[in-house]
Amino acid sequence: MPFTHPLARAAKAWAGPHRNQRTLVIITTLVLDPKSKRFKKALVEQLAVAADEYLVANPKEASGFIMINRMRDWAGHGS
């Protein structure tokens, strides 16, 4: 069963470069920078707890997770 959550827009498990570890990549619209005024710690923690619970229930799916913002939010940032 794939990871789903109201705060996640998409999620997929990806294999690492050596194929022995998989990481659950969670796309979200939440602001993930704690320095931002729009950062909502409780919501980020809620999504992280849900991801942890999913990984415990599905240990073969992935060994860890990472949360990232959707690519549309990346416009105008960086170099």
N, C-alpha and C positions, 0 to 999 in steps of 0.2 A: 504494500500500500504506500503510495507516495505521500510525502509530507505536505499537509495543507494547514493553513491557519488564516484567520481573517486579516491579520497584519502582514502576511506574506503574499506577494503578488505572483511569485513563481518560486519553485525550488527543484533542484536536481542534484543527484550525487555524482561527483566526478572523480575519476581515478587520478592519482598523483603520477608524477613522472616515472616512478618505478612500479606502478600498478599494484603495490602491496597495501596501499592505504587509499581510502576513498573519503572525500570531504563533501558534506552536504552544503551546497551553496544556496543561500536564501536571498531572494531579491525582495526588497521592501521599499515602501515610500517613506518610511520613518527617517527622520534626521538622526544619524548615528554619531555625529560629532558632539561630545559632551560640552564643548565650548560654545555651541550654538544656542541662541535664545529659544529656538524651536525644538531643542532636544527634550524628549519626554522619557525620563529614566524608567518610569513604571512600565511604559509600553514596550520599550526595548527589552527590559527584564522579562516581561510577560512572553515575548516572542522567544527569547533565549531559553526560558524554562520549558516552553513547549518543544523547542528543538532538542533540548537535553532529554526530555521524556520520550520523544520519538526515537532518538538514538538508543536509549536503554531498551525500548520495546522492539527495535529492529537493528540489532548489533551487526548484522551482515550488510546492511545498507551503507553505512559509513562509520568512521571512527571519530569524527568531529564535525563541526559546522563553522561557517562564516556567514555573516550578514553583510550584504552590500546594497547600495542604492541602485535604483533602476538607471539604465544608461541615459535616459532622457534628462535626468538631473545633472549629468556630468557636463553638459554643454557650457562652455565659457569658463570652466575650471581647469586648473593645471596649466601646462605649457603649450 
